[in-house]
């Protein structure tokens, strides 16, 4: 959380609690600051912003049970998300090569930290809505990025925050995509765009971010993944098929004369 966010949150919460709970605020303020001064005297005396923020955080959790988690992904979580993408890409490439009778190539994706920072920022933004919502960034085109978003929630049980769960949802759109017609036959409340972005063959890099939030007994998780170059280009298919025996330039490769030449 940036210092600007801390200041804005502190100011808003301070005004809200002073207006709605003046007595509670007075009592909690006294106990919280007094306890803090005994343990951290110089920190809280010299940093009124931190003191007020800690007080408001205690009040927020106490009265509403709201908690946020916007920590960066671990290396293991990054590897899991990259592996989840590449597993789907290679499975689809292999299956479509057999089905279409040609060669379908969908290269593996690589992680890009700069893209991941953009994704994490947007995940942190979306999770702050009440309730958290899914909406795409408005500047994706200017940034030259594609985007997939996943939101999950659970009540009275821990939410599955794994990369695999997000990918399971995105990849579940595969049966609705018709490669021959290049159309989507999804139900009214679903789409094919997440799946087609995952397998878009010209995409080379990705970066993802995750944020969680708990409100009372309900826990939310949001995953945002951004892609470069972006997929889902209008009028284009996510991948192409090259007939067997065709090389660059569209010339068919005939190996029989070459074989006979080697025998001479």
Secondary structure, DSSP 8 states (H G I E B T S, - for coil): --HHHHHHHHHHHHHHHHHH-HHHHHHHHHHHHHHHHHH-HHHHHH-HHHHHHHHHHHHHHHHH-EEEE-----HHHHHHHHHHHHHHHHHHHHHHHHHHTEEE-----EE-HHHHHHHHHHHHHHHTSSS------TTHHHHT-EEEEEEEEEESS-----HHHHHHHHHTTGGGEETTTTEE---TT--SHHHHHHT-TT--EEEEEEEEEEETTEEEEEEEEEEES----TT--SS-EEETTB-TTS-B---HHHHHHHH-
